[in-house]
Amino acid sequence: MNPLSAVKLLPLGKRFIANHPKMKAFVNTALAMMGEDSVVEIKVKNAEGRTIVSNFKLTADDVDLINELNKLKNE
């Protein structure tokens, strides 16, 4: 990823957090409890009522990625 592109995402991320204040606490809590074999489920429902759902089980590699992302967040 181009570093300038990443910098452009920062204000958008801040706006997202401002628009959805409960999301940050939810994600932080979820990340803290995720480990290998945890199941992550994502559900999307659009304005017309159509819903899709998917899930996946975390692997050791996924947990490593989550841990590295958490380190970046704390820098």
C-alpha positions in Angstrom: 0.0 0.0 0.0 1.2 3.5 -0.9 2.0 5.4 2.4 0.1 8.4 1.1 -3.0 6.3 0.5 -2.8 5.1 4.1 -2.5 8.8 5.3 -5.7 9.6 3.4 -7.5 6.9 5.3 -6.9 8.4 8.7 -9.5 11.2 8.5 -12.0 8.7 7.0 -11.4 6.3 9.9 -11.9 9.1 12.4 -15.1 10.1 10.8 -16.3 6.5 10.8 -15.6 6.3 14.6 -17.4 9.5 15.1 -20.4 8.3 13.2 -20.4 4.9 15.0 -19.1 5.5 18.5 -19.9 2.1 19.9 -18.0 0.3 17.1 -14.5 1.1 18.5 -15.3 -0.4 21.9 -16.9 -3.4 20.3 -13.9 -4.1 18.0 -11.4 -3.6 20.8 -13.3 -6.1 23.0 -13.7 -8.6 20.2 -10.0 -8.4 19.3 -9.0 -9.0 22.9 -11.1 -12.2 23.1 -10.2 -13.6 19.7 -7.9 -16.6 19.6 -7.3 -19.6 17.4 -10.5 -21.5 16.6 -12.7 -18.5 17.4 -15.4 -18.0 14.8 -16.0 -14.6 13.3 -19.4 -14.1 11.7 -20.3 -11.1 9.5 -23.9 -10.2 8.5 -24.9 -7.4 6.1 -28.5 -6.3 5.6 -29.0 -3.7 2.9 -31.8 -1.1 2.7 -34.0 -3.4 0.7 -33.8 -6.1 3.4 -31.5 -8.5 1.5 -29.2 -10.2 4.0 -25.9 -12.1 3.5 -24.0 -13.9 6.3 -20.6 -15.5 6.3 -18.3 -16.9 9.0 -14.8 -18.3 9.3 -12.7 -19.9 12.0 -9.5 -18.1 13.0 -6.2 -19.9 12.3 -2.9 -19.4 14.1 -1.8 -17.2 11.1 -5.0 -15.1 11.6 -4.2 -14.6 15.2 -0.6 -13.6 14.3 -2.0 -11.0 11.9 -4.4 -9.6 14.5 -1.6 -9.3 17.0 0.6 -7.5 14.5 -2.2 -5.1 13.7 -2.7 -4.4 17.4 0.9 -3.6 17.8 0.7 -1.1 14.9 -2.4 0.5 16.5 -0.5 1.0 19.7 2.5 2.7 18.1 
